[in-house]
Each structure stands twice: as structure tokens, then as C-alpha cells.
Amino acid sequence: MMHDTAKSWARSDIWRIPAAEFVVLLLVLFVVCAVAVTPHMQSRGALAEIQIQRSGAAFQPVGIPGWRMDVNSATQAELESLPGIGPKRAAAIISERKRRGAFRDIWELCEVPGLTRGMVKRLEPMIQVQRPAAERPDPLLK
């Protein structure tokens, strides 16, 4: 007799969900999971963003191989986009840049308070120092 009760319970209409309600349920579940996971993925860098940075008059994308940020024309926000550079270090770089006029070499960044030689070495593939236009050699004079 118990066997019949188990069969009738398994065939009961209580477990049947109409197709429309099932689809809605799946969508709600998907949205809840996406909302819960997205901030975690962003904090780990799983969702990459291409940032657009301004260098001189042209906008340049950060993270594109071969492109480097010019520390002589970078803004506070642009400097803060570099790894290991927060608001204080970015402000110190800008202050030192104003004091000396411009950096002539990236290794002069080692003289900025809060920046070490190791930090500059890690930033080397991402930064460059363009000399001011007045100091650049004129290619027509060669």
C-alpha cells in the first residue's frame, strides 16, 4: 500500500509549474545571480575596462600594448589610474612636475616623495616622459 502512496505523490500536480511561470522563475534567478556576482568580479579585475586617457590633444587608451602615459601631461585622475598610484602620490608627482618644469627622464620620478625605484620600474612599461616641445630637436634641421 505504501508503494501506491509514493507513486501518487510523485505524480501529484503540486510539482507541475506552467511554462510561463517557469521561464519567469529562471529569469529572476539569473538576475539575482548576476547582481550578486558582478561586484565581486569587478573587484578582482575579471571585467576589464578600457579606459580612455588624455595625453596632449589626443585621447589614448590605457592597456593597449605599446601605448604609454606621458607623465608630463597626465592629469591627477590619469595618474591615479596607474597601479600603485593613489591621490597622494599623483598629487606629489604633479607638484614635483610643476616645481622642476617637467621630467626629462622617467627615473626622475624616484625623487618624488612616496615613489621608490621599484615602483618606477613596475610602471616603466606604462609611462613615458615626452620633453616639452621647446626642448625637442627640430626634425627639419637635421
N, C-alpha and C positions, 0 to 999 in steps of 0.2 A: 504494500500500500504506500509506503514511503516513496517508493520509486515513482509512482504516478504523481505524487505531490511535487516532487522535484521537477518532473517534466512539465507539469502545468505551470510552475513558477517560471521556468526558463522561457516558456512560450508566452508569457504574460505580456499584454500590451503596455505595461508600465515602462518597459525599456525601449519602446519604439519612439523615435523622435522624428517628426516631419522633416523633410529635406531642407526646407527654407530655414527652419529653426536651427538645424544642424550647421548650415552654412554661416548663419549669423554667429553662432557659438564659436565656430572656428575663427572667424574674423576677429571677434572680441579677444579670444585667446592670443591670436597673433599680435594684435596691437598692444596688449598688456606686456607680452614678452619683449617686443621691440622697444617699448618705452623703458622697460626695466634694464635692458642690456645696453642701449645706446650710450648713456653717460659713462658707463664702465669702459666701453670700447674706446671712447674718445680720450679718456684719461690715460689709456695705455698706448695711444697712438695708432690704434687699429684703423681708425677712419682718418685717412690722410687728407690734408687740405693743401691746396696750392695757394700760397699767399702771394699777393701782388705787392711788390715793394717799389718805391720810387727812388731812382738813382739819377740825379741830374734832372733832365727834362723827360726822360723815357721811363716807363714803368717796366720793371723786370721781375720775373717770377723767382721766388726763393725755392731752392730744392731742385732746380734744373741743373744737370751736370754742366760744368764749365762756367756757370754764372757766379759771380762773386759780388758781395755787397761792398760798395765804396764807403769806408768809414769816414771819409772827409765830407761826404754829402748826406749821410744817413741821418734820419730823424731819430728822436728818442724812441718812438714806437718801433721803428725799423730795427734799431739796435737791440731792443728788448726781445725781438723775435729770434735772436741768435741764442743757441743753447748756452746756459750758464750766465746770461746777461739779464739782470733784472733792472728795475727802475734806478737803483742807486748806482750800479756800475755804468748803465747807459748815461746817466747824468754826469758821472765822473769822466767818461770818455768825451762827452760834448764839452765839458768845462776845460779839459786839457787841450782839446782841439782848438777852442777859442783862445786859450792862453798862448799857444805856440803858433797860431795861424792855420796850420794844417799839419797832418802827419806826413812824413816823407817816406816812411817805411813801416810795415805792419809791426815790426819788433819794437817800435817806439811805444806801442800800446803797453809794453811791460812796465813803463814808467807811470802808467795811470794807477792811482791808488785802488786796490782791490783786484787788480788783474795780475796774474802770475805768468811766468814764461810758459808753463804747462797749458794754461787756458788759451794763451795766444796760439800755441802750437795746435791745439784742438780746433781752434777757429780758423786757422790758416787756409784750409780748403774752401772756406765760405766767405772770406773777406779779402779785400784788396785796398790799396791806397793809390788813388789817382792824384797825381800832382796837380796843383792849380794851373789853369790854362796859361798864366803868365810865365810859369816855370817850364812848360813843356817845350821841347825843341820844335821849331817850325819845319815840317817835312819838306817844304818848298825850298829851304835854304841849303839842303844837302846836295 
